[in-house]
Amino acid sequence: MREDARHAFQQASQEGKGFDLVVCDPPKLAPSRANRDGALGAYKSLASAACRAVRPGGILVFCSCSSAVSLDDLTRALALGARDARLQAQVFDRHFQGGDHPVPAVFPEGLYLKALIARVEALSA
């Protein structure tokens, strides 16, 4: 299915069906450090909606192509978004850009492509 993410996520959660796999790969939300805080709020909101669209035990692939957003930032946005959806996301794998996009050691922000692979479950009691 290809459509506006917010609409698709909302529709899936309202219908109660959920998807086995949801890939959330938005465009660059933080083109610079000045946009970072706003982008983190947007990632959290997207994570919450995406988690609601995943059936219990399903998989969410949560991506970022913003160099101003670190892997830790993205992971925190996923955790907070899942919590807001009254769910939990267990990250079991992380992926980054391939060798054809090398990262200079003096420029860690060059590691701009990030993907978290997570299982979405109900909150533990």
N, C-alpha and C positions, 0 to 999 in steps of 0.2 A: 504494500500500500504506500502511496506517496501523496501526501497532502500537508497542509499546515500542521506543524507539530502540536501546537497548543490545542487545536481542534481535535486532532486524532487522539491525543492523550485523554482529553476530557471525554470524548465519546466512548473510548474503551473503558474508562473507569465508571462512567455512568451506566453503561450497559452491563457492567459487572463481569464481562467476559475476560478481559485482560489478554495480553499477548504472551506467548512463550518467550519471545525475544523482542526487545525494543532497542533500537540504535538511535541515540540522541547525539547528533553531530552538528551543532549549530555553526554558523559562520563566525568569523573572528568577532568576539564581543568586547575585547579590550585591545584596540589597535595601539594603545600606548599606556604607560603607567598611570596617566591621569584618568583613564577610563576603568582602572582595575576595580575599584570599590563597587561601581555600578555593575560591572560585569559579574562580580562575585554574587551579587544579589540576583542577577538574572540566571546564573548557573544554579543557584539554590532553588529558585522557582521552577526552572526546567527540570531539575532532579526530582523535585516533589511531584510534579505532574507526570514525569516519565515513570517513576516508581509506582504510582497509582495505576498506570496503564499496563504494568507487568502482572501476570497472574502469580499467585504465591508459589515460590520455588523457581520462578522464571528468571531470565537473564536480562540484565541491562548493560549495554555498552554505552559509556558516557565519555564523550570526547571534548577536547579543546584544541584549538589551533592558535590560541593567544599566548604569545611569549611572556606577557606581563602576568599571566596566571600560572603559578607553579603547580607541580604535581600535588604538593601538600594542599594548596588552595583548592584545587579541583576535588580532591578527596574529601576535604572538609565540607565543601558545598554539597557533595553527594550525601554525606552523612547527615548534614542538617536538613537537606531537602527530604530525605527518607524519613527522618524523625518527624518533620512537619506533616508528612503523609501517614504518620503512625505506623511506619514500617521500618525495617532495617535493611541496609545494603551491606553484604559481605563481599569485599573486594578479594577476588581470588587470582587475578592476573592484571598486569599492566603492560601496555605496549607503547612504543615510541616510534618516531620516524626511523626509516631504514638508513642503511649505510650510504645511500646516495644523497643524504642530507646531513653531512658531517657537522659536528658541533665543536667550534674552537674552544679550547680549554679556558681561554680568557673571556668567553662570552657564553655563560651557561644559559642565558635567555634564548640562545639558538636552539635549544631543545624545546621547540614550540608545539610539536604535535604529540599529544598525549591521549591515551585511551585507558579507561578503567573498565574492567570486566567484573561485574558484580552479580551475585545472586540476591534477589529481593525476597524477603520473608516477613512474616508478622513479627512484631516486637516480642522479645522474650519476656516472660513474666518475672 
